[in-house]
């Protein structure tokens, strides 16, 4: 890989490379560089995808938070296999991740929940995510009730149905746009004690 494109210079650590690309996207003015498409498989085998926000990253994987009873929570409870896609048009780059999701610790979820804006915490309690509701007015009324209940309360408790997942990557693929559609692609595959790399045709 020594003669590979400068944008994909050799790097033994794909997570370090990802952090650099995320910083590049942020510096380039992407309004939400941590947005990622999360694809899961529903019971019965139907694939489904939605956009969520990356809220943590370390050597253990990629972290996001959600309602455990939502469609994605139900899907991951049945089959933890999932995929992530980050797209940054400003720098003409994309990253694809495959792996398995597991719940983060209660302490991690509590800490992140406490860091959220007050309205977001109340919203997480008020919304039965992915479930049918009679009308928007029902949701607004539920939120208003919670505002009254927690008036003057700073330490709003995290609901048990809400928390984080960590996607431990099996593969991480980096894509960088080049002219004539001869784009750069490098795939990292997790191996015991490290990563192997493969250069792919565009």
Secondary structure, DSSP 8 states (H G I E B T S, - for coil): -TTS-GGG---S-HHHHHHHHHHHHHHTT-TTTTEEEEEEE-TTS-EEEEEEE--EEETTEEEEEEETTSHHHHHHHH--EEEEEEEEGGGTEEEEEEEEEEE--HHHHHHHHHHS-HHHHHHHHH--TTS--S-HHHHHHHHHHHHHHTTT-S-----TTEEEEEEEEEEEEEEE--GGG--EEEEEEEETTEEEEEEE--
